[in-house]
């Protein structure tokens, strides 16, 4: 039945709070088995898909051994190992790999990775909500607030507090946590013990942190670019991303009109990120900086973003329940 997975998500997921359900759990049993198997063997190259995945998996393996078993950060990195070595498993289904996420997108917005067609144009039902000029735009799925950027910045903040020079540990992927563990275990002990960061590791892959975004927008410099390149330009901070999108949709940078940004916010349950028509800052930034620079700024961001992800997740769960009741697919409110 089409809505079987959605009903299971609403009615059967552990903790009885679907908005807190970690989509990594969809594959975690398999990921854990793969993790246990691969750390026992000497040559992992038989599992590798990408050229650089072997070294990344080795680093992840060493890193996860330093974490407590129940730490949500460990779960995140175990699933990263699985994704690199075995299968496609992007929780937000930006690669089409998650059936449950696809079905939720389809039920809420009529958008499904497998049904989107080569053009990825906005479906007709969404044109009515967003404005018909969106018909010439393309959509893709994305994780709104990403974990790794903030986690790497947390390393910098703590190392700075401990007066450690991190230059020797920097790699193209962030920081070599393996060597850092060996040399300065106190840094990661503090970071991995941050309960707000642990909470964020779980909430990163909950339904309140997944959305659909335009594939391309024109940024403030006037150049068109993939909106998913916000990971480079805006470090994947959703407040800055929304601000850029508002400038594009409602500002002089775009020909798209008809309150398109407000329609986007309403359609994708983003109202809690907006106050008096302005995007809320997720933390008080120092001038000239995108990332948190102090522990206080880091924790301000984590507490705010965790709260907003949960609020949005509850709205999405409520809407899914209402839609299924309208269709007669459930008899009670979950």
N, C-alpha and C positions, 0 to 999 in steps of 0.2 A: 504493500500500500504506500502511496506517495508520501504521506505525512507520518509514516511510522517512526522515522528517526527524530522528527521534531517532537512528536508526542512523547517519545522516550526521553528526550532532552528535558521536556517540561515536567514530566511526571515521575521519572525513574532515576534521574541522576542523583548521586550521593549528596549528602548535606542538605537536601531538600531546598536548595537555593540555586536555581539554574543560572542566575546571573553570576554566581561564583564558580560555575563549572569550568575547570581548566581543560581546554580543548586538547592539550597535550595528552590527557588521559585516554583519548580515542586510540592512541597508538602506544601508550606508555608500557603496557604489558609486553608487547613485542619489542619495544625499544630497550626495556630492562633486560630481556632475554639476550638481545643482541649485544648489549653492553657487557653482560656477564660472560658471554662467549668470546667476544673479541679481545677482552683484556687478558684472557688466558693464553692467547696464541702469540707467536713471535712475529709472523709475517701477516700483516693486515691488508696487504696490497690486493689480495684476491677480492676484497669487498669494495675497492675504491672505484668511484665513477669519475670524479674530477681529478685532474693531475695534482692539484695541491691538497686534496682531501686527506691523504695519508698523514702528512705532518700535522694538519689541524686535528685529526682524530687522536693522534698520539698526545697532543697537547691537552685536548679535552679529557682524555682518559686519565692523565696524570692529575689534572686539575680536580676532577670529580672525586678522586681518592682523598682529597684534602677536606671535603665537605661532610658534614653530618648527614646521616642517611635520610632524615626527614626534612632536610632543608629544601624549600621549593627551588632554590637556585640550582641545586644538584639535578632536580628533575628537568629543568630547562636545558642543561648542558648534556644530559643523557639523550634527550630527544634530538639535540643538535648532532650528536655522534651518529645516531640512527639515520637522520636525514642525509648526512654526508656519505654514509657507507652503504645504505640499503635502498631507500625509497624516497620518492618525493613525498613530503608531508609538511606542507606549509599550512599552519592552522587557519590563517585567514583565507585560504584557498586562492591565493593570487596565481597559483599554477594549476588550479582546478582539481587539486588532489584530495580535498576533503568533502565527502558527500554531505555530511550534516551541515557544514557551513554553506555549501552551494544551495541546499534546500531552504535554509533560512533566508538567504538573499532572495531566492526565487519567491518564497511566500510573502516576504515583506515588500519587495520592490519589483518583482517580475523580472529579475536579472539572475541569470545562471551562467556560470563559466562555459558549460557545454552547449548552451543555447544562444550564446551571445553573437555567433556568426563571426565571420572574418573581420567585419567592420567594427565590431564592438560598439555599435551606435546605441544611444539611449533608447530603451524600449518605449513603445507608445504610451503605456500607462504612466511612465515616469515623466514623459514630455508634458503631460497635463499638470503634474504636480510641480515640476521644475520650470516650466515655460518652454514653449515650442522651439525657441532658439537653441535649446540644449540638444535638439535633434541632430545637429551637426557636430556634436562633441562625442567623445568616446569615454567609456567608463571601465574601470578596473577595480579590483578589491585590494585592500591594504590594511595593515595594522597601524592604528593611529599614533600611538605612543610606543616607541621601541625600547627594549630593555638594555641592549648592549651599550648604546651610546652613553646612557646615564651610568651604567655600571663601570665603564672604563673611566668616566669622569670621577666617580667615587674613589677609584684607585688613586687618581692624581691628587684629589683633595686630602685623602688620608696620608699618602706618602709625603705631601707637602707639610702636613702637621708634624710628621715624624722626621722632617728634614732629610728626606731621602731623594736623591737625584734619580729620576726614572728614565732618563734619556737612553741608557744602555739596555732598557727592557722594551723599548718601543719597537713595534713591528707594523707591517701594513694592515694587520687585523686588529690593532689596538695595542695591548701590552702582553708580553710573554709572562703569563701568570705562573707558569711552571718554575721559571728561574726565580721569580719574585717570591714564590712560596718557600723555596729553598733558602734564599738570602734574607728575606724579611717576612717571616710568617705572621708577624704581628699586624701587618697591613691588611691582609685578607681576613685575618681572624676578626678584626673590627668590622670590616665591610660586610662579611658574610653573616655577622651577628646582628646587623641592622634589621630590625623587624619590619620597618617600612619597606626596605628593599626586598626582603623576602616576600612580603605581601605583593609587591609589584611584580616579582618574578611569576607569581601565579596569575595575577590579574591581566598581565600583558596578553595572555592567550585566552581571555574570556570574551563572551559575545559583545560586551560593552566597549571593547577596544577594536572591533572590526567595523569597517565601513566600505562604501564605494566612493571613489574619487575620480575626477576627470583625469584622463591619461596625460593631457598636456594643458598647461596654462602659460600665460605670459607674465613673467615676473617683473619686479619693479624696474629692472634694468632695460625693460622693453623687449627682451629676448624670450622666444618660446622655448619651453623645455618640458621634459617629462615631469609631471607632478611628483612622481615617485623619486625623482632626483632631489626632493626635499631632504632626503637623508644626508646628502652632501651639503646642500645649500643652507638648510635649516636644522640639521642634526636630528630630524624626525620629531621635533617638538610640535605637538599638535596645535598649541596656541599660535605659534608663529606660522604654521601651515594654514590654519584658518584665516589668519590675518592676511596672508598672501592671497588666499582664495577670495576673500572679501574685496580686496583691492582690485583683483582681476574681474570679478563678476559685476560689482556695482560701481567700480571706479572708472576713471577715464582710460584705463588700459584696455577696456573691452567694449565690444559692440553689443554684448549680451545685456539685455535690459530686464524690465518687469520684476524688480525685486528678486533677482535670481539667487542672491546669497541667502536672503531670508527664507526663500523657498527651499533651498538646499538644507539649511539648518533645521527647518521644520520636518522635512522629509526623512532626514537621517538621525532624528532624535538628538540633536546637538545643542538644544536650547540652554542647557546648564553651563555650556562653555561661553555663553553670551550674557552680557549685562548692559542694559540700556543701549542696545544696538552695537556694542563694542565687544570685541573678543577679550575675555578675561586672561590676564597673565597667569600662568601656572606657578610662577614664583616671581619674587622681586629681583629682576636682573640688574647686575651692575652695568653701567653704560659701556657699550662696545662689546658685550659678551652675550653669547647665545646660551652657553652652558652654565650650570651652577659653579660658583667659585669657592664656596665655603660649605661647611657641614650644615649650617643653618639653612642656607639656600637649598641644598640638596634635600634636606628633610621637609622643607616647605613644599618643594615640588612633589616629592613622593606622597605626602599626605594629601595634597590637593588632587593629584592625578588619580590616586587610588579611589578617593571619594567620588570623583566624576565618572570614572569607569563603572563603578558599582551603580550609581544613579542611572546612567544611560542603559546599563544592562537590565535593570529592573523595568525600565520603560519598554525595552524590546521584548522582554519576557511577557509583560502585560499585553502588549500588542499581539504577540503570537497566540496567547491564550484566547484573546478576543476573536481573532481571525478563525481559529479552529472551532470556537463555539458557534460562530456565524455559519460555518460550513456543516455544522452538526457532527463534527468529528470528535467531540468530547461532550460529556454531560455535566461535568463539574468543573469548577475553577480550581486549578492546581495551586 
